[in-house]
Amino acid sequence: MNRSVFKAAAAMSAGIILLSCGQQSGTETGNSNVYGTISVATKNIVLSDSYPASIQGRQDIAIYPQVSGTISKVCVTEGQKVCKGQSLFVIDQVPFKAALQMAQANVEAAEAGVATAQLVYDSRKALREKDVISDYDLQTSCNQLLTAKAQLAQAQAQEVTAQNNMTYTMVLSPADGVIGTLPYREGALVAPSLPQPLTTVSDNSRMYVYFSLTENKLLDMTCEYGSMDEALASFPKVQLRLSNGAIYKEEGKVESISGVIDRSTGTASVRAVFPNNGGILHSGASGTVVLPRIIENAVVIPCTATFEMQDLVFAYRIVDGKTQASRLSVFLSDDGKEYVVASGLSAGDVILAEGVGMVREGQAVRTTDSAAE
């Protein structure tokens, strides 16, 4: 009797265990084989290409003295905004004033000499008409008059030179701009042959940003637009990423592309112009030009729908309910969350969107669509 009860209890326990195992296996099988999918479609996308760039003022004018002398006054400070014609430096004017006065005195003396020679010539001309003197005497007085006039012209030229030198003692700004460094102070002896300029006046109202494009890129642009002029006219607005990583608030316009390819780098220099109303951009700074690139009808998929193997990117296409790995040629979108597929997928392909690291090549899988059925 006890043996029968024991057998019945053992059979019941075994049945319960088998039932539990069967329920667990079914649950795992039902959950592990259902995956989400994506139907590949195309869309227009804007990408950006980045190019290292150097920033320069519209013009940086090195200021050199045109006469030698001692600086008697510095009229500006570093970083000061100046206007065209504004005084920057004053060079000691005392010797130049003396030279100008001497030149003016020489002109007056030469003018007196011309007047005297003219009187002599007129007098001898009258005497020659009365045959009192010979032709030789008349010609001599004529030559003396010509000599006096030449001396006057020479004195006047010296006066102009002295006047110019006097003017050059006032070093003026040749354009509107911002003052650079001031390596020379009051009392410094300066000359036109200085190894370093007195200062630099930079026109920073608009900034030139220079970057380089490869020869292949230039050829692609020329073929796309028909000519370089058309390419420049159709060039999109560009952005500037500053050295601190921030994007400059103003957009720039590409103005010119060099017609010469640098043999050492295989690139051509491109110049973009950016407004600088706030004075944020400084001549000599560096940055990165961000050039937009529009791709029409691009195949775009999430990065999470791909996997990598030996530095190659793959995605699983679903073909007849089974996985089929496709090698992709891709490049990353600007947000870093999507791939633009250059090759390996076509519009209409169905790919695995999740669990790509959990399946194998040729594995039969149930998708969300098939599971719903």
Secondary structure, DSSP 4 states (H G I P E B T S, - for coil): -HHHHHHHHHHHHHHHHHHHHHHHHHHHHHHHTEE-EEE--EEEEEEEEEEEEEEEEEEEEEE--SS-EEEEEE---TT-EE-TT-EEEEE--HHHHHHHHHHHHHHHHHHHHHHHHHHHHHHHHHHHHTTSS-HHHHHHHHHHHHHHHHHHHHHHHHHHHHHHHHHHTEEE-SSSEEE------TT-EE-TT-SS-SEEEEEEEEEEEEEEEEHHHHHHHHHHHSSHHHHHHHPPPBEEEETTSPBPSS-BEEEEE-SS-BTTTTEEEEEEEEE-TT----TT-EEEEEEEEEEEEEEEEEGGG-EEETTEEEEEEEETTEEEEEEEEEEE-TTSSEEEEEES--TT-EEE-S-TTS--TT-B-EEHHHHH-
